[in-house]
Amino acid sequence: MVYERLRDLREDRDLTQTYIAQMLHVSQRTYSRYENDERAIPIEILSRLADFYDTSIDYLVGRTDCKKPYPKN
Protein backbone atom coordinates (compact mmCIF):
# COMPACT_ATOMS: atom_id res chain seq x y z
CA MET A 1 0.00 0.00 0.00
CA VAL A 2 2.80 2.45 0.83
CA TYR A 3 4.10 2.07 -2.69
CA GLU A 4 0.74 2.85 -4.30
CA ARG A 5 0.24 5.86 -2.05
CA LEU A 6 3.68 7.25 -2.85
CA ARG A 7 3.01 6.96 -6.56
CA ASP A 8 -0.49 8.46 -6.24
CA LEU A 9 0.73 11.42 -4.17
CA ARG A 10 3.55 12.10 -6.63
CA GLU A 11 1.36 11.79 -9.72
CA ASP A 12 -1.42 13.93 -8.19
CA ARG A 13 1.13 16.75 -8.06
CA ASP A 14 2.49 16.03 -11.55
CA LEU A 15 5.98 15.36 -10.15
CA THR A 16 8.58 13.01 -11.58
CA GLN A 17 10.47 10.30 -9.78
CA THR A 18 13.62 12.24 -10.62
CA TYR A 19 12.33 15.34 -8.85
CA ILE A 20 11.41 13.42 -5.69
CA ALA A 21 14.70 11.51 -5.76
CA GLN A 22 16.65 14.77 -5.95
CA MET A 23 14.66 16.22 -3.06
CA LEU A 24 15.46 13.11 -1.00
CA HIS A 25 19.12 13.03 -2.11
CA VAL A 26 18.82 9.52 -3.55
CA SER A 27 19.13 8.27 -7.10
CA GLN A 28 16.09 8.02 -9.35
CA ARG A 29 16.68 4.26 -9.48
CA THR A 30 16.56 4.01 -5.69
CA TYR A 31 13.33 6.00 -5.55
CA SER A 32 11.85 3.86 -8.32
CA ARG A 33 12.63 0.79 -6.22
CA TYR A 34 10.76 2.35 -3.29
CA GLU A 35 7.68 2.91 -5.46
CA ASN A 36 7.86 -0.57 -6.97
CA ASP A 37 8.21 -2.41 -3.64
CA GLU A 38 11.69 -3.60 -4.56
CA ARG A 39 13.44 -1.87 -1.66
CA ALA A 40 12.44 -1.08 1.92
CA ILE A 41 12.03 2.61 2.63
CA PRO A 42 14.13 3.86 5.55
CA ILE A 43 12.18 5.64 8.29
CA GLU A 44 14.05 8.90 7.71
CA ILE A 45 12.95 8.85 4.05
CA LEU A 46 9.35 8.11 5.07
CA SER A 47 9.50 11.01 7.49
CA ARG A 48 10.77 13.39 4.80
CA LEU A 49 8.12 12.19 2.35
CA ALA A 50 5.36 12.66 4.95
CA ASP A 51 6.59 16.22 5.58
CA PHE A 52 6.88 16.93 1.86
CA TYR A 53 3.36 15.69 1.11
CA ASP A 54 1.95 17.25 4.31
CA THR A 55 0.64 13.95 5.63
CA SER A 56 1.63 11.35 8.22
CA ILE A 57 3.80 8.28 8.00
CA ASP A 58 0.74 6.33 9.15
CA TYR A 59 -1.07 7.47 5.99
CA LEU A 60 1.89 6.54 3.79
CA VAL A 61 2.11 3.03 5.21
CA GLY A 62 -1.65 2.42 5.16
CA ARG A 63 -2.38 2.55 8.91
CA THR A 64 -4.96 5.28 8.32
CA ASP A 65 -6.88 6.69 5.40
CA CYS A 66 -6.76 10.21 6.86
CA LYS A 67 -4.31 12.31 4.83
CA LYS A 68 -4.25 15.12 7.39
CA PRO A 69 -0.93 15.26 9.28
CA TYR A 70 -0.74 15.06 13.05
CA PRO A 71 -0.49 18.42 14.84
CA LYS A 72 3.04 19.60 15.55
CA ASN A 73 3.98 20.20 19.18
N, C-alpha and C positions, 0 to 999 in steps of 0.2 A: 504494500500500500504506500509506503514512504516514497517509493520510486515513482509511482503514478502521480502522487501529489506534487512531487518536485517538478515533474515534467509539466503538469497542468498549471502550476503557479508560474513557471517560466514562460510557457506558451501564452498564457492569459495576458502577459505583459509584453508579448512580442520580443522576447529576449532570446539570444542565442546561447548555446552551451559554451561557446568561446567567451562570451561576455561574463557569464557567471563564473566560469573557471578563472578568468583573470581577476575578478573581484575576490575570489577565494584564495588566490595565489597557488592554484594547482593547474596541471595541464588540462587541456580540453579532453584528452583521452581518459584521464582520471575521473573527471566529472561525468563523462559519458558512462563510465563503468558504474558510478553511483546511480545514475538514472536507470540503468539497465539491470540493476541487481546483480552485478558482477563483482562488486567490491563493497565491503562494509563502510559505512560513513562514520568517521570519527565524531565523537560528541562535540568537539570544538567546531567542526564544520557544520553540524546540525544546528548548533547555537547561532553561528553566523548567518546561516540560511534563515532561521526563524526570525532573527532581527531584521534581516534584509527584506523579507516578505511580510514583516509586521504581523507575525503569528506566533504560535508556541511550538516547541519541539513536540509536545503531545499531539498537536494537529498533524505535524509532518509525519509522525510515526503511526498515526491512525488510532491513537488512544481517545481522541475526541473528534467530533465533526464541527466543533466551534472554531472558526478561524481567528476569532478575536484573541489577541495576546493577553497574558496575565498582567495585572497592574504591576508597575515597577515600584519598588519600595524606596 
